[in-house]
């Protein structure tokens, strides 16, 4: 998927808010929160809250689960059969089922989804942005990328998630969307010459586009916690997960401290 948009981008260059909660929704029904790997920070933060008996019961009682890597959601990843949804990816389906969500979720439940991120744009091709930039940030020696091209890339990256949310909505679930964390302020691409302001502008554009799409569908969007973002719009090191659990450095995910901030935002929404 990422290679496709990059090829398309090169051909093109060669050629030339948070929505308000649904106040009318019924209070009944279970509450679930699932998504790609970024959900791990929220799940670990919830486990700490459960252990300490801290925070709203609605957050502690919510079922939170990670389906797997976000790259799966860059292409069509779900199906709807006889009024029920499932996943085309075996790993997603297995994690959905073993978490207990697959066997318990029913229409009418409140469902938070944290899927859809700009990692394919910002991280998979980080070195690309050392020599390219949006038109407004173009400098001498930098190749400009048209705004319309950037918008098309953002929309292509989020299309499978938007289709998933629309199908969940049509099935009768009460939805909200949770954004992924910002890009880390100490990401190595910055040391390699990528300007932080370029990444921030691209990240902001992606969030703006997917937020507008959710809002148009009547799906509320929970805001990123202000305390978890630097003045440049990046993830502070204090909220960064430093290793993957397998001994390698983690340059993608936030830590439970950030997850705790996001749970506070979800609690305000709920």
C-alpha positions in Angstrom: 0.0 0.0 0.0 2.7 2.4 1.0 4.7 1.7 -2.2 1.6 2.4 -4.3 1.0 5.9 -2.9 4.7 6.7 -3.2 4.8 5.6 -6.9 1.6 7.6 -7.5 3.2 10.6 -5.8 6.3 10.4 -8.0 4.1 10.2 -11.1 2.1 13.2 -10.0 5.2 15.3 -9.2 6.7 14.3 -12.5 3.6 15.5 -14.3 3.6 18.8 -12.8 -12.1 18.7 15.1 -13.6 16.8 17.6 -17.3 16.0 17.2 -19.7 16.2 20.1 -20.9 13.0 21.8 -24.3 11.7 20.8 -26.5 13.0 23.7 -29.5 10.9 22.6 -27.7 7.5 22.6 -29.1 5.0 25.1 -27.1 4.4 28.3 -27.6 0.7 28.0 -25.2 -1.7 26.3 -21.6 -2.9 26.9 -18.6 -0.7 26.1 -15.6 -1.9 24.0 -12.4 -0.3 22.7 -10.2 -2.0 20.2 -7.9 -1.2 17.4 -4.4 -1.7 16.1 -1.1 -1.8 18.1 -1.4 1.8 19.3 -4.2 0.5 21.6 -1.6 -1.3 23.7 -0.7 1.9 25.6 -4.4 2.4 26.6 -4.8 -1.3 27.6 -1.7 -1.2 29.9 -2.9 2.1 31.4 -6.3 0.5 32.1 -4.6 -2.5 33.7 -2.8 -0.1 36.1 -6.1 1.6 36.9 -7.8 -1.7 37.6 -5.0 -2.8 39.9 -5.3 0.4 41.9 -9.0 0.8 41.7 -8.5 4.3 40.2 -10.6 6.3 37.9 -14.2 6.0 36.6 -15.7 2.5 36.7 -16.8 2.9 33.1 -13.2 3.0 32.0 -12.0 0.2 34.3 -14.9 -2.0 33.1 -14.4 -1.4 29.4 -13.0 -4.2 27.4 -9.8 -3.0 25.6 -8.0 -5.2 23.1 -5.3 -4.8 20.3 -5.9 -6.6 17.0 -2.4 -6.3 15.7 -0.2 -4.2 13.5 -1.7 -1.1 11.9 -0.2 -1.9 8.5 -3.0 -4.5 8.1 -5.6 -1.7 8.1 -4.0 0.1 5.1 -5.8 -2.3 2.8 -9.4 -3.7 3.1 -9.3 -5.7 6.2 -12.9 -6.6 7.2 -16.0 -8.3 6.0 -19.7 -8.2 6.8 -21.6 -11.5 6.5 -25.2 -12.0 7.5 -25.3 -8.9 9.7 -22.0 -9.7 11.5 -18.5 -8.3 10.9 -15.2 -10.1 10.9 -11.7 -9.6 9.7 -9.9 -10.8 6.6 -6.6 -11.0 8.5 -6.3 -14.2 10.5 -4.3 -12.4 13.2 -6.9 -9.7 13.6 -9.7 -12.2 13.8 -7.8 -14.4 16.3 -7.0 -11.5 18.6 -10.6 -10.2 18.3 -12.0 -13.6 19.3 -9.6 -14.5 22.1 -10.0 -11.0 23.7 -13.6 -11.9 24.4 -14.9 -9.0 22.3 -15.7 -11.2 19.3 -18.1 -13.4 21.3 -19.7 -10.6 23.3 -20.1 -7.5 21.1 -23.7 -6.8 19.8 -25.3 -3.9 17.9 -26.3 -1.1 20.3 -23.0 -1.4 22.3 -20.7 1.6 22.5 -17.6 0.9 20.5 -14.4 2.9 20.4 -12.0 2.2 17.5 -8.4 3.3 17.4 -7.5 2.4 13.8 -6.1 4.5 11.0 -2.7 6.3 11.4 -0.3 8.2 9.2 2.6 5.9 9.8 2.6 4.7 6.2 3.0 8.4 5.1 5.3 9.6 7.9 7.5 6.8 9.0 7.7 4.2 6.2 9.0 6.9 3.9 10.6 9.1 6.5 13.7 9.7 4.4 11.5 10.9 1.5 10.5 13.9 3.6 14.2 15.0 4.0 14.0 16.2 0.3 10.3 16.8 -0.1 7.8 19.1 1.7 4.3 20.5 1.4 4.3 23.6 -0.7 3.9 26.0 2.2 7.1 24.6 3.8 9.2 24.3 0.7 12.8 25.6 0.9 15.6 26.0 -1.6 16.6 22.5 -2.7 13.4 20.9 -1.5 10.9 19.4 -3.9 7.3 20.7 -3.2 4.4 18.3 -2.9 1.0 19.8 -4.0 -1.7 20.0 -1.3 -4.1 18.1 -3.5 -1.7 15.2 -3.7 -1.1 15.1 0.0 -4.9 15.1 0.6 -5.3 12.2 -1.8 -2.6 10.3 0.0 -4.2 10.9 3.4 -7.6 9.8 2.1 -6.2 6.6 0.5 -4.4 5.7 3.7 -7.6 6.0 5.7 -10.1 4.6 3.2 -10.2 1.1 4.6 -10.8 2.4 8.2 -13.5 4.7 7.0 -15.2 1.9 5.2 -15.0 -0.3 8.4 -16.5 2.5 10.6 -19.3 3.0 8.1 -20.2 -0.7 8.1 -20.1 -0.8 11.9 -22.4 2.2 12.0 -24.8 0.6 9.6 -24.9 -2.5 11.8 -26.1 -0.4 14.7 -23.1 0.1 16.9 -22.6 3.4 18.7 -19.2 4.5 17.6 -16.4 6.9 18.5 -12.9 7.2 17.0 -9.7 7.5 19.0 -6.6 9.0 17.2 -3.2 7.5 17.3 -0.4 9.3 19.3 1.8 11.9 17.7 5.2 11.0 16.1 8.0 10.8 18.6 10.0 14.0 19.1 13.3 11.9 19.1 12.5 9.9 16.0 15.8 9.2 14.1 14.4 10.6 10.9 14.9 14.1 12.4 18.6 13.5 12.9 18.7 12.3 9.3 17.5 15.7 8.1 13.7 15.6 8.1 12.3 18.8 9.5 9.9 18.3 12.4 7.6 20.9 11.1 7.1 18.9 7.9 6.0 15.9 9.8 3.7 17.9 12.0 2.0 19.5 9.0 1.5 16.1 7.4 0.3 14.5 10.7 -2.1 17.4 11.2 -3.5 17.1 7.7 -4.1 13.4 8.1 -6.0 14.0 11.4 -8.0 16.8 9.8 -9.0 14.6 6.9 -10.0 11.6 8.9 -11.7 13.7 11.5 -13.8 15.4 8.8 -14.8 12.1 7.4 -15.9 10.7 10.8 -17.8 13.9 11.6 -19.6 13.7 8.2 -20.7 10.2 9.3 -21.8 11.5 12.7 -19.1 9.6 14.5 -17.5 11.5 17.4 -13.7 11.9 17.6 -11.9 11.9 20.9 -9.2 14.6 20.9 -5.5 13.9 21.5 -4.6 14.9 25.1 -2.9 18.3 25.0 -0.5 17.3 27.7 0.8 14.4 25.6 2.0 16.7 22.7 4.9 19.0 22.5 4.7 22.6 21.2 5.9 21.2 17.8 3.0 18.7 17.8 5.2 15.7 18.6 5.2 13.0 21.3 7.4 13.9 24.3 10.0 11.4 25.3 8.3 11.1 28.7 5.3 9.5 26.9 7.3 7.3 24.5 7.5 3.5 24.6 11.3 2.9 24.4 11.4 -0.8 23.5 9.1 -3.3 21.8 9.3 -6.1 24.4 11.6 -8.2 22.2 14.7 -6.2 22.9 14.5 -3.8 19.9 13.9 -0.1 20.0 10.3 1.1 19.6 10.1 4.2 17.4 6.3 4.0 16.9 4.3 3.6 20.1 3.4 5.6 23.2 3.7 4.3 26.7 1.1 3.7 29.4 1.5 7.2 30.8 0.2 8.6 27.4 -2.4 5.9 27.4 -3.6 7.2 30.8 -4.0 10.7 29.4 -6.0 9.3 26.5 -8.2 7.3 28.9 -9.0 10.6 30.6 -10.1 12.1 27.3 -12.3 9.0 26.6 -13.8 9.3 30.1 -14.7 13.0 29.5 -16.3 11.9 26.2 -18.3 9.1 27.8 
